Amino acid sequence: MKYEEIVAKVKKAYAKADTALVDEHLAVQVDVTGEGEGAFYIEVADGKINVEPWEYLDHDFKIQCTAEEIIAIAEGKKKLGAEVESGNVYISRNFDKVAVFDLIVAKKSAKKAAAPKAEKTAKKAAPKAEKKTAEKKVAKKDTAAAAAKKEAEKAAKAAEKAAKKEAEKAAKAAEKAAKKEAEKAAKAAEKAAKKEAEKAAKAAAKAVKKTADKVEAKDKKKPGRKPKNAEVKA
């Protein structure tokens, strides 16, 4: 699949998505890996979803996955939070925003599944339409809120697990680097200490020799004492 086809499929999937549960601006950059490799962004602004074939530098978070994964997520067949937890999708920055992103798909899927039943019920209950419509709106809102809360909790757990995994990985890398630096420093200190010890030993030997030479020279000058190597006359 080509990059242009991937962007077109995602754009089509989000064309009629309902963003009623998203009350904030959301910008997500998608980095497609493998076939159709490339970057594009998904933006929720003023109740609309924009999908464009460019990078979004000031994004809330970045998704890295295959074309199949992002298309399945856009079409509501998979949840971003669940895919992050399973390791099929990688998220960078703002893990808490994953829950907000999943609200778009959850709302879209629920609406699509309930549409035929809602239409049939509306036709059957035409005389009491006004009253039932009000009741249904309240029920739908409560159901959507419950679903949103559940999805948010699930996404939060997935994000927490991913963050913990990254933290452990970083800690191990830091520990390894610290150990390597410590070993390097220990070797350098040992080398320096050895060098200083050799230098001190040479200086001490030189000082001892100098002192010994002075004592010997002084002994030679004392009256009544002959040099050790002097010849004895007959």
MODELLER restraints for C-alpha pairs under 7 A, 6 or more apart:
rsr = mdl.restraints
at = mdl.atoms
rsr.add(forms.Gaussian(group=physical.xy_distance, feature=features.Distance(at['CA:1:A'], at['CA:35:A']), mean=6.38, stdev=0.5))
rsr.add(forms.Gaussian(group=physical.xy_distance, feature=features.Distance(at['CA:1:A'], at['CA:36:A']), mean=5.75, stdev=0.5))
rsr.add(forms.Gaussian(group=physical.xy_distance, feature=features.Distance(at['CA:2:A'], at['CA:36:A']), mean=4.57, stdev=0.5))
rsr.add(forms.Gaussian(group=physical.xy_distance, feature=features.Distance(at['CA:3:A'], at['CA:36:A']), mean=4.18, stdev=0.5))
rsr.add(forms.Gaussian(group=physical.xy_distance, feature=features.Distance(at['CA:3:A'], at['CA:37:A']), mean=6.25, stdev=0.5))
rsr.add(forms.Gaussian(group=physical.xy_distance, feature=features.Distance(at['CA:3:A'], at['CA:38:A']), mean=6.38, stdev=0.5))
rsr.add(forms.Gaussian(group=physical.xy_distance, feature=features.Distance(at['CA:6:A'], at['CA:67:A']), mean=6.45, stdev=0.5))
rsr.add(forms.Gaussian(group=physical.xy_distance, feature=features.Distance(at['CA:7:A'], at['CA:53:A']), mean=6.63, stdev=0.5))
rsr.add(forms.Gaussian(group=physical.xy_distance, feature=features.Distance(at['CA:9:A'], at['CA:71:A']), mean=6.83, stdev=0.5))
rsr.add(forms.Gaussian(group=physical.xy_distance, feature=features.Distance(at['CA:10:A'], at['CA:71:A']), mean=5.73, stdev=0.5))
rsr.add(forms.Gaussian(group=physical.xy_distance, feature=features.Distance(at['CA:10:A'], at['CA:74:A']), mean=5.85, stdev=0.5))
rsr.add(forms.Gaussian(group=physical.xy_distance, feature=features.Distance(at['CA:11:A'], at['CA:51:A']), mean=5.34, stdev=0.5))
rsr.add(forms.Gaussian(group=physical.xy_distance, feature=features.Distance(at['CA:13:A'], at['CA:74:A']), mean=5.76, stdev=0.5))
rsr.add(forms.Gaussian(group=physical.xy_distance, feature=features.Distance(at['CA:13:A'], at['CA:75:A']), mean=5.42, stdev=0.5))
rsr.add(forms.Gaussian(group=physical.xy_distance, feature=features.Distance(at['CA:14:A'], at['CA:49:A']), mean=6.62, stdev=0.5))
rsr.add(forms.Gaussian(group=physical.xy_distance, feature=features.Distance(at['CA:14:A'], at['CA:74:A']), mean=6.52, stdev=0.5))
rsr.add(forms.Gaussian(group=physical.xy_distance, feature=features.Distance(at['CA:17:A'], at['CA:104:A']), mean=6.81, stdev=0.5))
rsr.add(forms.Gaussian(group=physical.xy_distance, feature=features.Distance(at['CA:17:A'], at['CA:108:A']), mean=5.36, stdev=0.5))
rsr.add(forms.Gaussian(group=physical.xy_distance, feature=features.Distance(at['CA:18:A'], at['CA:104:A']), mean=6.38, stdev=0.5))
rsr.add(forms.Gaussian(group=physical.xy_distance, feature=features.Distance(at['CA:18:A'], at['CA:107:A']), mean=6.23, stdev=0.5))
rsr.add(forms.Gaussian(group=physical.xy_distance, feature=features.Distance(at['CA:18:A'], at['CA:108:A']), mean=5.55, stdev=0.5))
rsr.add(forms.Gaussian(group=physical.xy_distance, feature=features.Distance(at['CA:19:A'], at['CA:47:A']), mean=5.59, stdev=0.5))
rsr.add(forms.Gaussian(group=physical.xy_distance, feature=features.Distance(at['CA:19:A'], at['CA:48:A']), mean=6.91, stdev=0.5))
rsr.add(forms.Gaussian(group=physical.xy_distance, feature=features.Distance(at['CA:19:A'], at['CA:104:A']), mean=5.53, stdev=0.5))
rsr.add(forms.Gaussian(group=physical.xy_distance, feature=features.Distance(at['CA:20:A'], at['CA:47:A']), mean=6.92, stdev=0.5))
rsr.add(forms.Gaussian(group=physical.xy_distance, feature=features.Distance(at['CA:21:A'], at['CA:103:A']), mean=6.51, stdev=0.5))
rsr.add(forms.Gaussian(group=physical.xy_distance, feature=features.Distance(at['CA:22:A'], at['CA:100:A']), mean=6.57, stdev=0.5))
rsr.add(forms.Gaussian(group=physical.xy_distance, feature=features.Distance(at['CA:22:A'], at['CA:103:A']), mean=6.96, stdev=0.5))
rsr.add(forms.Gaussian(group=physical.xy_distance, feature=features.Distance(at['CA:25:A'], at['CA:44:A']), mean=5.62, stdev=0.5))
rsr.add(forms.Gaussian(group=physical.xy_distance, feature=features.Distance(at['CA:25:A'], at['CA:45:A']), mean=5.18, stdev=0.5))
rsr.add(forms.Gaussian(group=physical.xy_distance, feature=features.Distance(at['CA:26:A'], at['CA:43:A']), mean=5.62, stdev=0.5))
rsr.add(forms.Gaussian(group=physical.xy_distance, feature=features.Distance(at['CA:26:A'], at['CA:44:A']), mean=5.01, stdev=0.5))
rsr.add(forms.Gaussian(group=physical.xy_distance, feature=features.Distance(at['CA:26:A'], at['CA:45:A']), mean=6.87, stdev=0.5))
rsr.add(forms.Gaussian(group=physical.xy_distance, feature=features.Distance(at['CA:26:A'], at['CA:60:A']), mean=6.52, stdev=0.5))
rsr.add(forms.Gaussian(group=physical.xy_distance, feature=features.Distance(at['CA:27:A'], at['CA:42:A']), mean=5.98, stdev=0.5))
rsr.add(forms.Gaussian(group=physical.xy_distance, feature=features.Distance(at['CA:27:A'], at['CA:43:A']), mean=4.40, stdev=0.5))
rsr.add(forms.Gaussian(group=physical.xy_distance, feature=features.Distance(at['CA:27:A'], at['CA:44:A']), mean=6.43, stdev=0.5))
rsr.add(forms.Gaussian(group=physical.xy_distance, feature=features.Distance(at['CA:27:A'], at['CA:59:A']), mean=4.91, stdev=0.5))
rsr.add(forms.Gaussian(group=physical.xy_distance, feature=features.Distance(at['CA:27:A'], at['CA:60:A']), mean=5.42, stdev=0.5))
rsr.add(forms.Gaussian(group=physical.xy_distance, feature=features.Distance(at['CA:28:A'], at['CA:41:A']), mean=5.56, stdev=0.5))
rsr.add(forms.Gaussian(group=physical.xy_distance, feature=features.Distance(at['CA:28:A'], at['CA:42:A']), mean=5.18, stdev=0.5))
rsr.add(forms.Gaussian(group=physical.xy_distance, feature=features.Distance(at['CA:28:A'], at['CA:43:A']), mean=6.20, stdev=0.5))
rsr.add(forms.Gaussian(group=physical.xy_distance, feature=features.Distance(at['CA:28:A'], at['CA:59:A']), mean=5.40, stdev=0.5))
rsr.add(forms.Gaussian(group=physical.xy_distance, feature=features.Distance(at['CA:28:A'], at['CA:60:A']), mean=5.88, stdev=0.5))
rsr.add(forms.Gaussian(group=physical.xy_distance, feature=features.Distance(at['CA:28:A'], at['CA:61:A']), mean=5.44, stdev=0.5))
rsr.add(forms.Gaussian(group=physical.xy_distance, feature=features.Distance(at['CA:28:A'], at['CA:62:A']), mean=5.69, stdev=0.5))
rsr.add(forms.Gaussian(group=physical.xy_distance, feature=features.Distance(at['CA:29:A'], at['CA:39:A']), mean=6.98, stdev=0.5))
rsr.add(forms.Gaussian(group=physical.xy_distance, feature=features.Distance(at['CA:29:A'], at['CA:40:A']), mean=5.88, stdev=0.5))
rsr.add(forms.Gaussian(group=physical.xy_distance, feature=features.Distance(at['CA:29:A'], at['CA:41:A']), mean=4.29, stdev=0.5))
rsr.add(forms.Gaussian(group=physical.xy_distance, feature=features.Distance(at['CA:29:A'], at['CA:42:A']), mean=6.38, stdev=0.5))
rsr.add(forms.Gaussian(group=physical.xy_distance, feature=features.Distance(at['CA:29:A'], at['CA:55:A']), mean=6.32, stdev=0.5))
rsr.add(forms.Gaussian(group=physical.xy_distance, feature=features.Distance(at['CA:29:A'], at['CA:56:A']), mean=5.79, stdev=0.5))
rsr.add(forms.Gaussian(group=physical.xy_distance, feature=features.Distance(at['CA:29:A'], at['CA:59:A']), mean=6.22, stdev=0.5))
rsr.add(forms.Gaussian(group=physical.xy_distance, feature=features.Distance(at['CA:29:A'], at['CA:61:A']), mean=6.69, stdev=0.5))
rsr.add(forms.Gaussian(group=physical.xy_distance, feature=features.Distance(at['CA:29:A'], at['CA:62:A']), mean=4.79, stdev=0.5))
rsr.add(forms.Gaussian(group=physical.xy_distance, feature=features.Distance(at['CA:29:A'], at['CA:63:A']), mean=6.22, stdev=0.5))
rsr.add(forms.Gaussian(group=physical.xy_distance, feature=features.Distance(at['CA:30:A'], at['CA:39:A']), mean=5.54, stdev=0.5))
rsr.add(forms.Gaussian(group=physical.xy_distance, feature=features.Distance(at['CA:30:A'], at['CA:40:A']), mean=5.40, stdev=0.5))
rsr.add(forms.Gaussian(group=physical.xy_distance, feature=features.Distance(at['CA:30:A'], at['CA:41:A']), mean=5.67, stdev=0.5))
rsr.add(forms.Gaussian(group=physical.xy_distance, feature=features.Distance(at['CA:30:A'], at['CA:62:A']), mean=5.85, stdev=0.5))
rsr.add(forms.Gaussian(group=physical.xy_distance, feature=features.Distance(at['CA:30:A'], at['CA:63:A']), mean=4.77, stdev=0.5))
rsr.add(forms.Gaussian(group=physical.xy_distance, feature=features.Distance(at['CA:30:A'], at['CA:64:A']), mean=6.07, stdev=0.5))
rsr.add(forms.Gaussian(group=physical.xy_distance, feature=features.Distance(at['CA:31:A'], at['CA:38:A']), mean=5.88, stdev=0.5))
rsr.add(forms.Gaussian(group=physical.xy_distance, feature=features.Distance(at['CA:31:A'], at['CA:39:A']), mean=4.52, stdev=0.5))
rsr.add(forms.Gaussian(group=physical.xy_distance, feature=features.Distance(at['CA:31:A'], at['CA:40:A']), mean=6.85, stdev=0.5))
rsr.add(forms.Gaussian(group=physical.xy_distance, feature=features.Distance(at['CA:31:A'], at['CA:63:A']), mean=6.04, stdev=0.5))
rsr.add(forms.Gaussian(group=physical.xy_distance, feature=features.Distance(at['CA:31:A'], at['CA:64:A']), mean=4.83, stdev=0.5))
rsr.add(forms.Gaussian(group=physical.xy_distance, feature=features.Distance(at['CA:31:A'], at['CA:65:A']), mean=6.65, stdev=0.5))
rsr.add(forms.Gaussian(group=physical.xy_distance, feature=features.Distance(at['CA:32:A'], at['CA:38:A']), mean=5.27, stdev=0.5))
rsr.add(forms.Gaussian(group=physical.xy_distance, feature=features.Distance(at['CA:32:A'], at['CA:39:A']), mean=6.11, stdev=0.5))
rsr.add(forms.Gaussian(group=physical.xy_distance, feature=features.Distance(at['CA:32:A'], at['CA:64:A']), mean=6.03, stdev=0.5))
rsr.add(forms.Gaussian(group=physical.xy_distance, feature=features.Distance(at['CA:32:A'], at['CA:65:A']), mean=5.44, stdev=0.5))
rsr.add(forms.Gaussian(group=physical.xy_distance, feature=features.Distance(at['CA:32:A'], at['CA:66:A']), mean=5.29, stdev=0.5))
rsr.add(forms.Gaussian(group=physical.xy_distance, feature=features.Distance(at['CA:32:A'], at['CA:67:A']), mean=5.90, stdev=0.5))
rsr.add(forms.Gaussian(group=physical.xy_distance, feature=features.Distance(at['CA:33:A'], at['CA:64:A']), mean=6.88, stdev=0.5))
rsr.add(forms.Gaussian(group=physical.xy_distance, feature=features.Distance(at['CA:33:A'], at['CA:65:A']), mean=5.74, stdev=0.5))
rsr.add(forms.Gaussian(group=physical.xy_distance, feature=features.Distance(at['CA:33:A'], at['CA:66:A']), mean=5.04, stdev=0.5))
rsr.add(forms.Gaussian(group=physical.xy_distance, feature=features.Distance(at['CA:34:A'], at['CA:66:A']), mean=6.21, stdev=0.5))
rsr.add(forms.Gaussian(group=physical.xy_distance, feature=features.Distance(at['CA:39:A'], at['CA:53:A']), mean=6.77, stdev=0.5))
rsr.add(forms.Gaussian(group=physical.xy_distance, feature=features.Distance(at['CA:39:A'], at['CA:54:A']), mean=6.22, stdev=0.5))
rsr.add(forms.Gaussian(group=physical.xy_distance, feature=features.Distance(at['CA:39:A'], at['CA:55:A']), mean=5.81, stdev=0.5))
rsr.add(forms.Gaussian(group=physical.xy_distance, feature=features.Distance(at['CA:40:A'], at['CA:52:A']), mean=5.86, stdev=0.5))
rsr.add(forms.Gaussian(group=physical.xy_distance, feature=features.Distance(at['CA:40:A'], at['CA:53:A']), mean=4.36, stdev=0.5))
rsr.add(forms.Gaussian(group=physical.xy_distance, feature=features.Distance(at['CA:40:A'], at['CA:54:A']), mean=4.58, stdev=0.5))
rsr.add(forms.Gaussian(group=physical.xy_distance, feature=features.Distance(at['CA:40:A'], at['CA:55:A']), mean=5.29, stdev=0.5))
rsr.add(forms.Gaussian(group=physical.xy_distance, feature=features.Distance(at['CA:41:A'], at['CA:51:A']), mean=5.70, stdev=0.5))
rsr.add(forms.Gaussian(group=physical.xy_distance, feature=features.Distance(at['CA:41:A'], at['CA:52:A']), mean=5.67, stdev=0.5))
rsr.add(forms.Gaussian(group=physical.xy_distance, feature=features.Distance(at['CA:41:A'], at['CA:53:A']), mean=6.60, stdev=0.5))
rsr.add(forms.Gaussian(group=physical.xy_distance, feature=features.Distance(at['CA:41:A'], at['CA:54:A']), mean=6.24, stdev=0.5))
rsr.add(forms.Gaussian(group=physical.xy_distance, feature=features.Distance(at['CA:41:A'], at['CA:55:A']), mean=6.06, stdev=0.5))
rsr.add(forms.Gaussian(group=physical.xy_distance, feature=features.Distance(at['CA:41:A'], at['CA:56:A']), mean=6.05, stdev=0.5))
rsr.add(forms.Gaussian(group=physical.xy_distance, feature=features.Distance(at['CA:42:A'], at['CA:49:A']), mean=6.86, stdev=0.5))
rsr.add(forms.Gaussian(group=physical.xy_distance, feature=features.Distance(at['CA:42:A'], at['CA:50:A']), mean=5.74, stdev=0.5))
rsr.add(forms.Gaussian(group=physical.xy_distance, feature=features.Distance(at['CA:42:A'], at['CA:51:A']), mean=4.65, stdev=0.5))
rsr.add(forms.Gaussian(group=physical.xy_distance, feature=features.Distance(at['CA:42:A'], at['CA:52:A']), mean=6.93, stdev=0.5))
rsr.add(forms.Gaussian(group=physical.xy_distance, feature=features.Distance(at['CA:43:A'], at['CA:49:A']), mean=5.52, stdev=0.5))
rsr.add(forms.Gaussian(group=physical.xy_distance, feature=features.Distance(at['CA:43:A'], at['CA:50:A']), mean=5.05, stdev=0.5))
rsr.add(forms.Gaussian(group=physical.xy_distance, feature=features.Distance(at['CA:43:A'], at['CA:51:A']), mean=6.46, stdev=0.5))
rsr.add(forms.Gaussian(group=physical.xy_distance, feature=features.Distance(at['CA:44:A'], at['CA:50:A']), mean=6.46, stdev=0.5))
rsr.add(forms.Gaussian(group=physical.xy_distance, feature=features.Distance(at['CA:60:A'], at['CA:94:A']), mean=6.39, stdev=0.5))
rsr.add(forms.Gaussian(group=physical.xy_distance, feature=features.Distance(at['CA:61:A'], at['CA:91:A']), mean=6.89, stdev=0.5))
rsr.add(forms.Gaussian(group=physical.xy_distance, feature=features.Distance(at['CA:61:A'], at['CA:92:A']), mean=5.70, stdev=0.5))
rsr.add(forms.Gaussian(group=physical.xy_distance, feature=features.Distance(at['CA:61:A'], at['CA:93:A']), mean=5.04, stdev=0.5))
rsr.add(forms.Gaussian(group=physical.xy_distance, feature=features.Distance(at['CA:61:A'], at['CA:94:A']), mean=5.77, stdev=0.5))
rsr.add(forms.Gaussian(group=physical.xy_distance, feature=features.Distance(at['CA:62:A'], at['CA:91:A']), mean=5.75, stdev=0.5))
rsr.add(forms.Gaussian(group=physical.xy_distance, feature=features.Distance(at['CA:62:A'], at['CA:92:A']), mean=5.36, stdev=0.5))
rsr.add(forms.Gaussian(group=physical.xy_distance, feature=features.Distance(at['CA:63:A'], at['CA:89:A']), mean=6.87, stdev=0.5))
rsr.add(forms.Gaussian(group=physical.xy_distance, feature=features.Distance(at['CA:63:A'], at['CA:90:A']), mean=5.92, stdev=0.5))
rsr.add(forms.Gaussian(group=physical.xy_distance, feature=features.Distance(at['CA:63:A'], at['CA:91:A']), mean=5.06, stdev=0.5))
rsr.add(forms.Gaussian(group=physical.xy_distance, feature=features.Distance(at['CA:63:A'], at['CA:92:A']), mean=6.95, stdev=0.5))
rsr.add(forms.Gaussian(group=physical.xy_distance, feature=features.Distance(at['CA:64:A'], at['CA:89:A']), mean=5.96, stdev=0.5))
rsr.add(forms.Gaussian(group=physical.xy_distance, feature=features.Distance(at['CA:64:A'], at['CA:90:A']), mean=5.15, stdev=0.5))
rsr.add(forms.Gaussian(group=physical.xy_distance, feature=features.Distance(at['CA:64:A'], at['CA:91:A']), mean=6.58, stdev=0.5))
rsr.add(forms.Gaussian(group=physical.xy_distance, feature=features.Distance(at['CA:65:A'], at['CA:88:A']), mean=6.98, stdev=0.5))
rsr.add(forms.Gaussian(group=physical.xy_distance, feature=features.Distance(at['CA:65:A'], at['CA:89:A']), mean=5.08, stdev=0.5))
rsr.add(forms.Gaussian(group=physical.xy_distance, feature=features.Distance(at['CA:65:A'], at['CA:90:A']), mean=6.64, stdev=0.5))
rsr.add(forms.Gaussian(group=physical.xy_distance, feature=features.Distance(at['CA:72:A'], at['CA:78:A']), mean=5.64, stdev=0.5))
rsr.add(forms.Gaussian(group=physical.xy_distance, feature=features.Distance(at['CA:73:A'], at['CA:79:A']), mean=5.79, stdev=0.5))
rsr.add(forms.Gaussian(group=physical.xy_distance, feature=features.Distance(at['CA:73:A'], at['CA:80:A']), mean=6.36, stdev=0.5))
rsr.add(forms.Gaussian(group=physical.xy_distance, feature=features.Distance(at['CA:74:A'], at['CA:105:A']), mean=6.92, stdev=0.5))
rsr.add(forms.Gaussian(group=physical.xy_distance, feature=features.Distance(at['CA:76:A'], at['CA:105:A']), mean=5.30, stdev=0.5))
rsr.add(forms.Gaussian(group=physical.xy_distance, feature=features.Distance(at['CA:76:A'], at['CA:109:A']), mean=6.03, stdev=0.5))
rsr.add(forms.Gaussian(group=physical.xy_distance, feature=features.Distance(at['CA:79:A'], at['CA:102:A']), mean=6.41, stdev=0.5))
rsr.add(forms.Gaussian(group=physical.xy_distance, feature=features.Distance(at['CA:80:A'], at['CA:98:A']), mean=6.95, stdev=0.5))
rsr.add(forms.Gaussian(group=physical.xy_distance, feature=features.Distance(at['CA:80:A'], at['CA:102:A']), mean=6.29, stdev=0.5))
rsr.add(forms.Gaussian(group=physical.xy_distance, feature=features.Distance(at['CA:81:A'], at['CA:98:A']), mean=6.28, stdev=0.5))
rsr.add(forms.Gaussian(group=physical.xy_distance, feature=features.Distance(at['CA:81:A'], at['CA:99:A']), mean=7.00, stdev=0.5))
rsr.add(forms.Gaussian(group=physical.xy_distance, feature=features.Distance(at['CA:81:A'], at['CA:154:A']), mean=6.91, stdev=0.5))
rsr.add(forms.Gaussian(group=physical.xy_distance, feature=features.Distance(at['CA:81:A'], at['CA:155:A']), mean=4.45, stdev=0.5))
rsr.add(forms.Gaussian(group=physical.xy_distance, feature=features.Distance(at['CA:81:A'], at['CA:158:A']), mean=5.99, stdev=0.5))
rsr.add(forms.Gaussian(group=physical.xy_distance, feature=features.Distance(at['CA:82:A'], at['CA:155:A']), mean=6.98, stdev=0.5))
rsr.add(forms.Gaussian(group=physical.xy_distance, feature=features.Distance(at['CA:82:A'], at['CA:158:A']), mean=6.86, stdev=0.5))
rsr.add(forms.Gaussian(group=physical.xy_distance, feature=features.Distance(at['CA:83:A'], at['CA:89:A']), mean=5.53, stdev=0.5))
rsr.add(forms.Gaussian(group=physical.xy_distance, feature=features.Distance(at['CA:84:A'], at['CA:90:A']), mean=5.97, stdev=0.5))
rsr.add(forms.Gaussian(group=physical.xy_distance, feature=features.Distance(at['CA:84:A'], at['CA:91:A']), mean=6.96, stdev=0.5))
rsr.add(forms.Gaussian(group=physical.xy_distance, feature=features.Distance(at['CA:84:A'], at['CA:158:A']), mean=6.54, stdev=0.5))
rsr.add(forms.Gaussian(group=physical.xy_distance, feature=features.Distance(at['CA:85:A'], at['CA:158:A']), mean=4.77, stdev=0.5))
rsr.add(forms.Gaussian(group=physical.xy_distance, feature=features.Distance(at['CA:85:A'], at['CA:162:A']), mean=6.76, stdev=0.5))
rsr.add(forms.Gaussian(group=physical.xy_distance, feature=features.Distance(at['CA:95:A'], at['CA:159:A']), mean=5.21, stdev=0.5))
rsr.add(forms.Gaussian(group=physical.xy_distance, feature=features.Distance(at['CA:96:A'], at['CA:156:A']), mean=6.09, stdev=0.5))
rsr.add(forms.Gaussian(group=physical.xy_distance, feature=features.Distance(at['CA:96:A'], at['CA:159:A']), mean=6.88, stdev=0.5))
rsr.add(forms.Gaussian(group=physical.xy_distance, feature=features.Distance(at['CA:98:A'], at['CA:155:A']), mean=6.26, stdev=0.5))
rsr.add(forms.Gaussian(group=physical.xy_distance, feature=features.Distance(at['CA:99:A'], at['CA:151:A']), mean=6.48, stdev=0.5))
rsr.add(forms.Gaussian(group=physical.xy_distance, feature=features.Distance(at['CA:99:A'], at['CA:152:A']), mean=4.54, stdev=0.5))
rsr.add(forms.Gaussian(group=physical.xy_distance, feature=features.Distance(at['CA:99:A'], at['CA:155:A']), mean=5.15, stdev=0.5))
rsr.add(forms.Gaussian(group=physical.xy_distance, feature=features.Distance(at['CA:99:A'], at['CA:156:A']), mean=6.68, stdev=0.5))
rsr.add(forms.Gaussian(group=physical.xy_distance, feature=features.Distance(at['CA:103:A'], at['CA:148:A']), mean=6.14, stdev=0.5))
rsr.add(forms.Gaussian(group=physical.xy_distance, feature=features.Distance(at['CA:122:A'], at['CA:129:A']), mean=6.70, stdev=0.5))
rsr.add(forms.Gaussian(group=physical.xy_distance, feature=features.Distance(at['CA:220:A'], at['CA:226:A']), mean=6.71, stdev=0.5))
rsr.add(forms.Gaussian(group=physical.xy_distance, feature=features.Distance(at['CA:220:A'], at['CA:227:A']), mean=5.61, stdev=0.5))
